[in-house]
Amino acid sequence: MFFNIFKKKSKKDLWPEDAKYKYRDFVRFRYRGEIRFGFVFEVKVDADGDFAYTIQMGGECPTFAYNQKEQNIIGKVN
């Protein structure tokens, strides 16, 4: 009973349904004038009503690109 307090909500439950990219999709996107690769980590709706993604770049010591608009993401990598 005590451990039920510490359960995390899954990111799948918090994800908007009309978002084009889903959690852990491997995508290409424009970042500081270059094309980078990364995993979609989080999504939120910004003030303009567009989706803004947080993308994780790297593996062992990751960095994050915050507030990447959907139009800056080129597409999924298969």
N, C-alpha and C positions, 0 to 999 in steps of 0.2 A: 504494500500500500504506500509506503514512504517513497519508493522509487518512481512511482507514477507521476510525481511532481516534475521530475527532471526530463521527461520525454520531450524531444524536439518535434516540432511540426515539420513534416516533409516539405521540401521545396515544390514538389509536384502539386500540392494542395494550394499553394500561394500563387501559382503561375497563372497569368491571364490567358484565357482560352483563345483569343484572337491574335496572340503574338505569333509572328512568323517563325521564329526560332525557339526551340525548346531547350531545357536544361541539359548540359553536356554535349550540345551540338558543336562539332568542330568546324569553324568558319574562317573565312578570309575577310579582312577588313583593312581600311585605311587608317593609319595611325602615325602622326607626325611626318607626313609626306612619304611614307613607305607602305608597302602591303605586308601585313603581319598575319600570323595564324594564331588561333587560340580557341579556348572552350568557353561557351556561354555559361556564365555563372549565376547571373541574376538579371531580372528585368523589372522595370518600374515605368509608370506613366509620368512623363514630365509635365511641365506647366503648359506646353503647347498641345498636349493631348497625344503626342507621339510616344512610341516605345523607346526607352533608353536602356541599353544593355550594359552590364558589367561583364567584361571578358577577361578570362585568366590566360596570361601568356607564360609559357615556361612550365616546368614540371616540378623539379625538386625544390627550387627556390622561386616560386611564382611571383609575377608582378601582375597588377590589375589595371586595365584600361576602363575607367569609369565613364558613364554617360555617353556611350557610343550610340548615335542615332541609327535607326534601321536603314536609312538611305546610305550610310557610310559602310555598311556591311555588304560585301560583294556577293557572298553566297556560301553555301555549305560545301565542305570538302568531303568527298566519298572515301 
